[in-house]
Amino acid sequence: MLPGEADHAAYVKAWLDRAAKAKTLPPAQLVTLFERALGALWRRAEVTLGEVTLTAIVDRVLYTASETHPFLSTLKVEKAGTVVDGFLRLGAHHPNLLEAVRLVLVEFLTVLGHLTDEILTPALHAELSKVSLPGPGAAKGNDRRAKGARS
């Protein structure tokens, strides 16, 4: 494990435990939470790194993660971030969905951390902490659909 990766892994695990009660969350809701999280991280990092750089990073993260979890290969990247339509159909009921979601988020944060010498890490962690599912008291500011973005 690379330096910083353990911190990102611990942060993502704590966020998933808090935001989702992830072990009991229905798969479709976990996919929605994943979509929101990746979208929030994308939007925050895009301010600094730009769309082209982020697209290359996410493509690489998904390629690497799909080596461990082949069903992740159904995720595709477009201009506004990751598209999960095919993923919802093919991966949502996979027994390792939670592990795969965790892996992608940790890898994304780790790559961004290494690329920026961890300068973006506090801001990215703060954005992730705001992401939740809709419902009473949910932080809807990170919902891509609420901002009119295509997911």
Secondary structure by P-SEA (a helix, b strand, c coil): cccaaaaaaaaaaaaaaaccccccccaaaaaaaaaaaaaaaaaaaaacccaaaaaaaaaaaaaaaaaacccccccccccccccccccccccccccaaaaaaaaaaaaaaaaaaaaacccaaaaaaaaaaaccccccccccccccccccccc
